[in-house]
Amino acid sequence: MDKVEELMAAYPDLHFIFDKNMPDGQQGLYIDHHIYLNPDQSQEDLLSTIGEEIGHYLTSAGDITAQDTNEKRKQERKARDIGSAIVVTPYDIIACFEEGCKTLAACADFLGVPPQTFKDAVTYYARRFDGIKTEENYTLFFHIDGTIEVVKTFGNQS
């Protein structure tokens, strides 16, 4: 099972519909437990789109497609933040570190996500964790400029 299939399987209450009639420029749309997806996108973009639309499922209320009010723009940003965090977890960032990735682009390539999705996740984590997150024996430092530092620590061995 690839990452797209795994992500869709993680949300069995949602119905994913690949719709060739999606308007140009529209990658996805969430309506009442249905996520409509434009099939004319790369696997990386599709993964990001599904994450964002799941973010709408988890956080949005009402029709926000017009983006004509601050509240609608805030809901869109929140869905995008949650979607990028679903697609790029702190454990994924640790995997990038362990793989030896040195740049955001290398991390995005290693994870199979668009660079902007990776950067959105890092920026979200910088705000959410006030810049620092500890996972097992790793400390992740998220900088608001979209960069990351990962430090591996070792516990006392008695």
Stockholm file with secondary structure:
# STOCKHOLM 1.0

chainA/1-158         MDKVEELMAAYPDLHFIFDKNMPDGQQGLYIDHHIYLNPDQSQEDLLSTIGEEIGHYLTSAGDITAQDTNEKRKQERKARDIGSAIVVTPYDIIACFEEGCKTLAACADFLGVPPQTFKDAVTYYARRFDGIKTEENYTLFFHIDGTIEVVKTFGNQS
#=GR chainA/1-158 SS CCHHHHHHHTCTTSEEEECTTCCTTCCEEEETTEEEECSSSCHHHHHHHHHHHHHHHHHCCSCCTTCCSHHHHHHHHHHHHHHHHHHSCHHHHHHHHHHTCCSHHHHHHHHTSCHHHHHHHHHHHHHHTTTEEEETTEEEEECTTSCEEEEECCCCCC
#=GC SS_cons         CCHHHHHHHTCTTSEEEECTTCCTTCCEEEETTEEEECSSSCHHHHHHHHHHHHHHHHHCCSCCTTCCSHHHHHHHHHHHHHHHHHHSCHHHHHHHHHHTCCSHHHHHHHHTSCHHHHHHHHHHHHHHTTTEEEETTEEEEECTTSCEEEEECCCCCC
//
